[in-house]
């Protein structure tokens, strides 16, 4: 019987919370503790195993920075709020674990969940080590191999066709060569062995914090409401037209709406999010504001004042041609 995504177990350097019934753990409290407790500010992952999928939350120095999901249809990146919303507040089923892990391993985990695997050449059996490793050597392969043996997920990082690092969940004794060999030993397998490959993984990407996304949503709404209050009743239409015109250059703007349209949660990093919002605000300010009656810098100061430190830290003010004092 094939192993389900919920049964998968990933490597770790230290187990902080062993696999535990989800009903016994409050996820948000766990994540808040990882952020506030100095001793818990580690890099690692929280794996939440639900009946039909596994949700992985990635942490760097205690901060939740990204998320992925793996289910029967495959795997993909998720916005952090969407990932957390997948975990029921009063779960009857499911398990959770919290493990410390090397940042290179986190990059491998994310890449193998967020990107499609590279195809193997026709005729090659990646489950046969006598064929697999000579092929990778001949190609001077740079990248990562994901090997799923039973319920255990393992990663081999290759440089110039040879194994440079190994992150193994299923074998804990012997040399790296011995431990990798055990993954391919037929007598040690119950389920089908799965071997997939990806190119060199990028460092783990950092999603913009959900709090910043909400701050920008409040800001764009405040601008439109302010313009309407000043007599510019067409402000919502102008803002929507500007958003639509900028979508090709700034896809992150699909996460915003001033017309009541349901908005998606963005996957973008902070600079990409800030650039998109700033471009949108510039367009609206140029098109909808009477610059003689209301200088844009004065309006910006008014609507950003309460969260000015948040916006300044994100680099928003640097994106405008007007100097906000």
C-alpha positions as CSV (number, residue, x, y, z in Angstrom):
1,X,0.0,0.0,0.0
2,X,1.5,3.4,-1.0
3,X,2.6,5.7,1.8
4,X,0.3,8.7,2.2
5,X,1.6,12.2,2.5
6,X,0.4,12.4,6.1
7,X,2.7,9.5,7.1
8,X,5.9,11.1,5.8
9,X,8.7,11.8,8.2
10,X,11.5,14.3,7.4
11,X,15.1,14.6,8.6
12,X,16.1,16.7,11.6
13,X,19.1,17.7,13.6
14,X,17.1,17.9,16.9
15,X,13.6,16.9,17.9
16,X,11.9,19.7,19.8
17,X,8.4,18.3,19.8
18,X,8.1,14.6,19.0
19,X,5.3,13.5,16.7
20,X,2.2,14.2,18.9
21,X,-1.5,14.1,18.4
22,X,-2.6,17.5,17.0
23,X,-5.5,17.7,19.5
24,X,-2.9,18.1,22.3
25,X,-1.1,21.1,20.8
26,X,-2.2,24.6,20.1
27,X,-0.4,25.5,16.9
28,X,-0.5,29.3,17.2
29,X,0.8,29.1,20.8
30,X,3.7,26.9,19.5
31,X,4.6,29.3,16.8
32,X,4.4,32.3,19.2
33,X,6.6,30.5,21.7
34,X,9.2,29.8,18.9
35,X,9.3,33.6,18.2
36,X,9.4,34.9,21.8
37,X,11.4,32.3,23.7
38,X,15.1,33.1,23.1
39,X,16.0,29.4,23.5
40,X,13.4,28.4,20.9
41,X,14.5,30.8,18.2
42,X,15.9,28.1,16.0
43,X,15.7,27.2,12.3
44,X,13.6,24.2,11.6
45,X,10.1,23.2,10.6
46,X,6.7,22.3,12.0
47,X,5.1,19.4,10.1
48,X,1.3,19.0,10.6
49,X,0.0,15.7,9.3
50,X,-3.7,15.8,8.5
51,X,-5.7,12.9,7.2
52,X,-5.0,13.6,3.5
53,X,-2.0,15.9,3.5
54,X,1.0,17.2,5.3
55,X,1.5,21.0,5.9
56,X,5.0,22.1,6.5
57,X,5.8,25.5,8.2
58,X,9.4,26.7,7.8
59,X,11.0,28.8,10.6
60,X,14.3,30.8,10.5
61,X,15.5,32.0,13.9
62,X,12.1,31.4,15.4
63,X,10.2,33.4,12.7
64,X,7.7,31.6,10.5
65,X,8.8,32.5,7.0
66,X,7.2,30.1,4.5
67,X,4.9,27.1,4.1
68,X,4.1,24.2,1.7
69,X,1.6,21.4,1.5
70,X,1.9,17.9,0.1
71,X,-1.2,15.9,-0.7
72,X,-2.4,13.2,-3.1
73,X,-2.3,15.6,-6.1
74,X,1.3,16.7,-5.5
75,X,3.0,19.5,-3.5
76,X,3.1,23.3,-3.7
77,X,3.9,26.5,-1.8
78,X,1.2,28.1,0.3
79,X,0.7,31.5,1.8
80,X,1.4,31.4,5.5
81,X,-2.2,32.3,6.5
82,X,-3.6,29.7,4.1
83,X,-1.3,27.1,5.6
84,X,-2.3,27.9,9.2
85,X,-6.0,27.9,8.2
86,X,-5.7,24.3,7.0
87,X,-5.1,23.3,10.6
88,X,-8.5,23.0,12.3
89,X,-8.9,24.8,15.6
90,X,-10.3,21.7,17.3
91,X,-8.8,18.8,15.4
92,X,-10.0,15.3,16.0
93,X,-7.3,13.7,13.8
94,X,-3.8,14.6,12.8
95,X,-0.3,14.8,14.3
96,X,2.3,17.5,14.7
97,X,6.0,17.7,15.2
98,X,8.5,20.5,15.6
99,X,12.1,19.8,14.6
100,X,15.3,21.8,14.3
101,X,17.0,21.4,10.9
102,X,19.9,22.8,8.9
103,X,19.0,25.8,6.7
104,X,20.3,23.9,3.6
105,X,17.9,21.1,4.4
106,X,15.0,23.6,4.7
107,X,16.0,24.9,1.3
108,X,15.9,21.3,-0.1
109,X,12.5,20.6,1.5
110,X,11.0,23.8,0.2
111,X,12.4,23.3,-3.4
112,X,11.1,19.7,-3.6
113,X,7.6,20.9,-2.5
114,X,7.4,24.1,-4.4
115,X,8.9,23.2,-7.8
116,X,8.3,20.3,-10.2
117,X,10.9,17.6,-10.3
118,X,13.2,17.2,-13.3
119,X,12.4,14.3,-15.5
120,X,14.7,11.2,-15.7
121,X,16.0,10.2,-19.1
122,X,14.0,7.4,-20.8
123,X,15.4,4.0,-19.9
124,X,17.0,5.0,-16.6
125,X,15.8,3.3,-13.4
126,X,16.5,5.8,-10.6
127,X,15.6,3.1,-8.1
128,X,18.7,1.1,-9.3
129,X,21.8,2.6,-7.5
130,X,24.1,0.9,-10.0
131,X,22.5,2.9,-12.8
132,X,21.6,6.1,-10.9
133,X,24.9,7.2,-9.3
134,X,27.1,6.6,-12.4
135,X,24.5,8.6,-14.5
136,X,24.6,11.5,-12.0
137,X,28.5,11.4,-12.0
138,X,28.6,11.4,-15.8
139,X,26.3,14.5,-15.9
140,X,28.4,16.2,-13.1
141,X,24.9,16.7,-11.6
142,X,24.4,19.7,-9.3
143,X,21.2,19.6,-7.3
144,X,19.3,17.6,-4.8
145,X,17.9,14.1,-4.8
146,X,14.8,13.3,-2.8
147,X,14.6,9.7,-1.8
148,X,11.4,8.4,-0.1
149,X,11.9,5.0,1.4
150,X,8.8,3.7,3.2
151,X,7.6,6.8,5.1
152,X,11.0,8.4,5.4
153,X,12.1,11.4,3.3
154,X,15.8,11.8,2.6
155,X,17.8,14.4,0.7
156,X,21.2,14.1,-1.0
157,X,22.8,17.3,-2.2
158,X,25.1,16.8,-5.2
159,X,28.0,18.9,-6.4
160,X,29.8,17.9,-9.7
161,X,28.0,14.5,-9.6
162,X,29.1,13.4,-6.1
163,X,27.2,13.6,-2.8
164,X,28.3,16.7,-0.9
165,X,25.8,16.5,1.9
166,X,23.1,14.1,3.1
167,X,20.1,14.7,5.2
168,X,18.7,11.3,6.1
169,X,15.6,10.4,8.1
170,X,15.5,6.6,7.7
171,X,19.0,5.4,8.6
172,X,20.9,6.5,11.7
173,X,24.0,4.3,11.9
174,X,27.1,3.8,9.8
175,X,28.9,6.0,7.3
176,X,26.9,8.2,4.8
177,X,27.7,5.6,2.1
178,X,26.3,2.8,4.3
179,X,23.3,4.8,5.2
180,X,22.5,5.7,1.6
181,X,23.0,2.1,0.5
182,X,20.4,1.0,3.0
183,X,17.8,3.2,1.3
184,X,18.1,1.2,-1.9
185,X,18.4,-2.3,-0.2
186,X,15.3,-4.2,-1.3
187,X,15.1,-6.3,1.9
188,X,14.7,-3.1,3.9
189,X,11.8,-1.7,1.9
190,X,8.1,-2.2,2.4
191,X,6.6,0.5,0.1
192,X,7.8,1.5,-3.3
193,X,11.0,3.5,-3.4
194,X,10.6,6.9,-5.0
195,X,13.6,8.9,-6.3
196,X,13.2,12.4,-7.7
197,X,15.7,15.2,-8.6
198,X,15.8,19.0,-8.6
199,X,18.4,21.5,-9.6
200,X,20.4,23.4,-7.0
201,X,17.9,24.8,-4.5
202,X,17.8,28.5,-3.8
203,X,18.0,29.6,-0.1
204,X,14.7,29.3,1.6
205,X,12.5,32.2,0.4
206,X,11.0,34.5,2.9
207,X,7.3,35.4,2.5
208,X,6.2,38.9,3.6
209,X,4.8,38.7,7.1
210,X,1.0,38.4,7.1
211,X,0.9,41.5,9.4
212,X,2.6,43.5,6.7
213,X,0.2,42.3,4.1
214,X,-2.7,43.4,6.3
215,X,-1.1,46.7,7.0
216,X,-0.8,47.4,3.2
217,X,-4.4,46.3,2.7
218,X,-5.5,48.7,5.4
219,X,-3.4,51.4,3.8
220,X,-4.8,51.1,0.3
221,X,-8.3,51.1,1.7
222,X,-7.6,54.2,3.8
223,X,-6.3,56.0,0.7
224,X,-9.4,55.3,-1.3
225,X,-11.7,56.1,1.6
226,X,-9.9,59.4,2.2
227,X,-10.2,60.4,-1.5
228,X,-13.9,59.6,-1.5
229,X,-14.3,61.7,1.7
230,X,-12.6,64.6,-0.2
231,X,-15.2,64.4,-2.9
232,X,-13.4,62.0,-5.4
233,X,-16.2,59.5,-5.8
234,X,-14.5,57.8,-8.7
235,X,-11.5,56.9,-6.4
236,X,-12.5,53.2,-6.1
237,X,-12.8,52.8,-9.9
238,X,-9.5,54.7,-10.4
239,X,-7.7,52.4,-7.9
240,X,-9.1,49.3,-9.5
241,X,-8.1,50.4,-13.0
242,X,-4.6,51.2,-11.7
243,X,-4.4,47.8,-10.0
244,X,-5.5,46.0,-13.2
245,X,-3.0,47.9,-15.3
246,X,-0.1,47.0,-13.0
247,X,-0.9,43.3,-12.5
248,X,1.4,42.1,-15.3
249,X,4.4,43.9,-13.8
250,X,3.3,43.3,-10.2
251,X,1.3,40.0,-9.8
252,X,1.3,40.5,-6.0
253,X,-1.4,43.1,-6.5
254,X,-3.8,40.2,-7.1
255,X,-3.8,39.9,-3.3
256,X,-5.5,43.3,-3.0
257,X,-9.0,44.7,-3.6
258,X,-10.8,48.0,-2.9
259,X,-14.1,46.8,-4.6
260,X,-15.0,43.9,-2.4
261,X,-13.5,41.3,-4.8
262,X,-12.1,38.3,-2.9
263,X,-8.3,38.6,-2.8
264,X,-5.8,35.8,-2.7
265,X,-3.1,35.5,-0.1
266,X,0.3,36.5,-1.6
267,X,3.4,34.4,-1.7
268,X,5.7,37.3,-2.3
269,X,8.7,38.4,-0.3
270,X,8.6,41.8,1.4
271,X,10.5,43.7,-1.3
272,X,8.3,42.4,-4.1
273,X,5.2,43.2,-2.0
274,X,6.4,46.7,-1.2
275,X,7.3,47.4,-4.8
276,X,3.9,46.4,-6.0
277,X,1.9,48.3,-3.4
278,X,4.1,51.4,-3.9
279,X,3.6,51.3,-7.7
280,X,-0.2,51.1,-7.1
281,X,-0.2,54.0,-4.6
282,X,1.8,56.1,-7.0
283,X,-0.7,55.6,-9.8
284,X,-3.6,56.4,-7.6
285,X,-2.0,59.5,-6.2
286,X,-1.1,60.8,-9.6
287,X,-4.5,60.2,-11.1
288,X,-6.9,60.9,-8.2
289,X,-5.3,63.6,-6.1
290,X,-5.6,67.4,-6.7
291,X,-1.9,68.1,-6.1
292,X,-2.5,71.9,-5.7
293,X,-5.1,71.4,-3.0
294,X,-3.6,68.3,-1.3
295,X,0.1,67.6,-1.7
296,X,0.6,63.8,-2.0
297,X,3.3,63.9,0.7
298,X,0.8,65.3,3.2
299,X,-1.8,62.7,2.3
300,X,0.7,59.9,2.6
301,X,1.8,61.2,6.0
302,X,-1.7,61.3,7.2
303,X,-2.7,57.8,6.1
304,X,0.6,56.1,7.1
305,X,1.3,57.8,10.4
306,X,0.0,55.2,12.8
307,X,2.1,52.4,11.1
308,X,4.9,54.6,9.9
309,X,7.6,52.5,11.5
310,X,6.3,49.3,9.8
311,X,6.2,51.0,6.4
312,X,9.6,52.6,6.9
313,X,11.1,49.3,7.9
314,X,9.6,47.7,4.7
315,X,11.1,50.4,2.5
316,X,7.8,51.9,1.4
317,X,8.7,55.5,1.7
318,X,11.8,55.1,-0.5
319,X,9.5,54.1,-3.4
320,X,7.8,57.5,-3.7
321,X,9.0,60.7,-5.5
322,X,7.6,62.7,-2.6
323,X,9.4,63.1,0.6
324,X,7.3,62.2,3.6
325,X,8.5,64.0,6.7
